[in-house]
């Protein structure tokens, strides 16, 4: 379930005007930006962008990018983009990272595939369906057998055997296919507990999952760590970046 709290009745022109007042002139009204964009779903955000462009002849995303800074700017920028462009930005950031975060590329591709693929046809080939069901059964049986006999999951075995980027990518793919919510909980946990604080990891999870299943990820985080995600986020982050993430988590004003 989503954590985003968005209004049913939306007035994009009012939002566009309020955002214009928040970014024009000297200084920036970050609280208004959070209050509006942190409570609008993808469709509503795109409507605001269209109205903003129509009235002020300026791209809202570019204006926000120029007015804001740091982790807060990156989070608002990625959140306001339409999903396809957001994923392109995330992929570009991953490639340009000094460590070449190929696992982020795999995450984007696999989670998108697993969560979006649905059969929409009218007819089913019963023989083909039975054949593929048997293949899946054998694959699952072998996987479980591997774990039972070796007392270790396939994904952990891959990481033990090699540090090659390919196997790391396969490991991410396995986790995304098995349970992408558990995968994202781990991404958050590692981002928070690592040396320093990996804001890119936190931002990626929040801006891509707040409208989908961040509530489920939040619950998994509590089960795994015995602490509420909102408490951890409030402790580990600061300023408007913290307020924005908490708003996406459904805990902001």
C-alpha angles and dihedrals in degrees: 000000000000125000095200113113108208129168120250092218110056130186107192095183092057090048092048092051093047090051091048090055089047094057106031124093125003117345130007129254099224093172092061091048090053093043092054107032093035089061102043127092124224095270092048093047091053091050089053091051092051093049092044090052092046095050102035101025090231136110109248093210093054091046091052090047091055096044101045132055145197125007091338091058093048092049095048092043094052093042094052095050119094110260098256093051091043091057090047090054092047091050091049091050090050093051094047092049112112090237093047100236097217089160088068089056090051090046092053093048099043100041089048091050097045095045097043104039111103129155110244103172128116100224133052126202100226095198093049091045091052092048093050091045089056091049090051091047092053092046092051092044092052091048093052091043090054091053094045094049098041101029089227133092122248091244092055091046090054091054092047093052100049145001092213115139091232093060091044087054091049089050091054090047091053092051093047092050095045097048121335091190091061088046092055091046088057092047089054093045093050092045091053101041098041126104102294112344124299100219092173090062093047093046092048093054095045099046094045100040107032091090094042122032110337090123090060091046089050091053091049089051091055093048091050099042106023090230130096115254092227090056091051093047091049091050099044100041136049147197125012091335089063092045092050094050091047089051091053087049089058094251101100132092 
